[in-house]
Amino acid sequence: MRFELIFIEFVLFSMKPERVSLPVKRIGIIANSAWNILHFRSPLVEMWEATGMKIILLAPPVSEGFVLPPEWSERHWVWLSELTPYRSGPVSFLLGYRQLRRLLLELDLDQLYSFTVKPNILSSWASRGLRTIVVPTITGLGSVWIRGGWRRWLLMLLYRISLRSTEHVVFHNADDLDLFLKKKIILSHQSSVIPGSGVDTKYYFPRSKPAGSPFTVLYIGRWLIDNGLRELVQAASKVKMVHPNVHFLIIGNGSSPNSSTVREKEIQSWIAEGWVELMEEQVDIREWIALSDVVILPSWREGMPLSLLEAMSMERPVITTDVPGCRQLMEQDDVGWLIPVDDSAAIAAAIIEAIACSPDDRKKKGTLARELVRKKYAQEWIVREYNLLSQSFIVHV
């Protein structure tokens, strides 16, 4: 009976609300983890705080072992237990809807910016009938889309139901936007592309590689099958047969509960074979980018890969796949190598070609890469676009 009442409550509030043009004073940012907000949304938080906005941050309770920095723990956080991405199914969504609905009624936000799948869907539903303007950002489609099947169908259905009532939907890349338009999930007038989370180009500044260090191929990211990690290790074995001194370094999180996470037994076999070196996440990734000659992400699909953008900002050429979110980085300038997806031979060939390049040629690619980041993906451009979007609702509602 409890869940029937929640469903009835959802249906009753599923009308499109009337909006009122008022000065924006209270902005919410919601994502599937506090880590996500801290690492990807902090420029938005700081920008809006600097303009005098009251910022409320909504996320699941922090996981064990993760500690917010002091300056972040003092901000206004609201913890939602049902927002975790690792609880799925209709019961979880209905409970999450009710929990978020009650909070939105209490918080009375002017605008709410949502990121990641579950917050995007729940925010759009829970805000119906309220004056809060919700702006979801599609940061990528993730493993559910890649794996296909009924889960992909359900994801698209949930997005179609939820997003039609929102004022605006932001996409990290044009391929995802085109997909949603083709499937009639959204309308063209309610969407735009803001390419990623933004890179602090002053923090990620060019640094020369130490003399005498081996040629290093660096991967930064979660240890996921969907990120092409298996193909990368297979490519490493091929490359080392020709260039045995090349160093392959994989840095990231190997403990994610994502269904695509590589199993510990397989990781240990990679280490035993000696093809690659694996390290957990590093506090300051810049020193490891500085040690690299090329940074690689052979992903099956992305939103807009921040790890590549940070490397490009430090003038490192990149190797990545011809898939949504990755191919966009290669469309304008010769900043690296674009390869087919799920192809270890192509990865190996690109790495061997990078090794054959002269240091001057790699430096040229790296210089073009930083110029591209500064022109299209710098933090100041990204936050400016979100701020312009926020202000546009005051004029056009």
Secondary structure, 3 states (H helix, E strand, C coil): CHHHHHHHHHHHCCCCCCCCCCCCCEEEEECCCHHHHHHHCHHHHHHHHHCCCEEEEEECCCCCCCCCCHHHHCCEEEECHHHCCCCCCHHHHHHHHHHHHHHHHHHCCCEEEEECHHHHHHHHHHCCCCCCEEEEEECCCHHHHHHCHHHHHHHHHHHHHHHCCCCCEEECCHHHHHHHHHCCCCCHHHEEECCCCCECCCCCCCCCCCCCCCCEEEEECCCEHHHCHHHHHHHHHHHHHHCCCCEEEEEECCCCCCCCECCHHHHHHHHHHCCCEEEECCCCCHHHHHCCCEEEECCCCCCCCHHHHHHHHCCCCEEEECCCCCHHHHCCCCCEEEECCCCHHHHHHHHHHHHHCCHHHHHHHHHHHHHHHHHHHEHHHHHHHHHHHHHHHHHHC
